[in-house]
Amino acid sequence: MRIPLMALAMCMIAVLLPPVPAAAAAGRPAQGGLAAARAGERQSCAIPAIRTGSTASLKSFHRAMAACADRFWAARFAAAGLTYSPPTVTVTTGSDSVCGKITSNGAQYCPAQRTIAIRIMRNDLRDPFRMNIAHSVAHEWGHHVQQLTGILDAQNALYWPASSGARTLLSHRLEMQAECYAGVFYSATLTSIRPDVTWREWIDAVGRADYSKIHGRPRNLAYWQNRGYRGGSTAACDTWTAPKGRVG
């Protein structure tokens, strides 16, 4: 099946809004106790079909994906002995969210409000690329995991006093880790998501998307997402000690 790369390049990797200054302990971000949770069993989720041109079916799809991600990460946190709380998830056809405008990427995480805001895009209605749409939830949930484990606070502490180049690298490390967390989620749920492409086709498409200054090189995004998927555990997702070439 031909992958619509233009749609993929426009909206496959959702944006985390730039961090706001926060007082946090200085030092390199880490994964905390979550990395101790080992890969789990497959998880069955009821993810509905998407009907072309149907806003209602897209909303149902996003809500089902959110319920699936919530159950998956709640179990991982419990296995690690950590406290978990779900984010608020909003799905809208408009561009407003609790933390500003939703960009053309179609989704964003609002750290202060612990909210995932998803915007249904015209491309999604015209050409509902199932795996691409699912990734809006999977990637942003990765940022919520970073929030719950203190990674966002630690990144903030490093981000604001840093030089422009160092800030870019910190942003890339953050986004690559969220991609890896999405891969960990897929390792248990991909069968239920019923993607419209094979895993290899999906990863190849991720690696051929356009470069983003916020997210970094597509080939590295593909590497980390695949690493999370193959490893099945957040222990595979330490982007903070990875060499620059793997996160640039």
Secondary structure, 3 states (H helix, E strand, C coil): CCCCHHHHHHHCCCEECCCCCCCCCCCCCCCHHHHHCCCCCCCCCCCCCCCCCCHHHHHHHHHHHHHHHHHHHHHHHHHCCCCCCCCEEEEECCCEECCEECCCCCEEEECCCCEEEEECCHHHHHCCCHHHHHHHHHHHHHHHHHHHCCHHHHHHHHHCCCCHHHHHHHHHHHHHHHHHHHHHHHHHHHHHHCCCCCHHHHHHHHHCCCCECCCECHHHHHHHHHHHHHHCCHHHCCCCCCCHHHHC
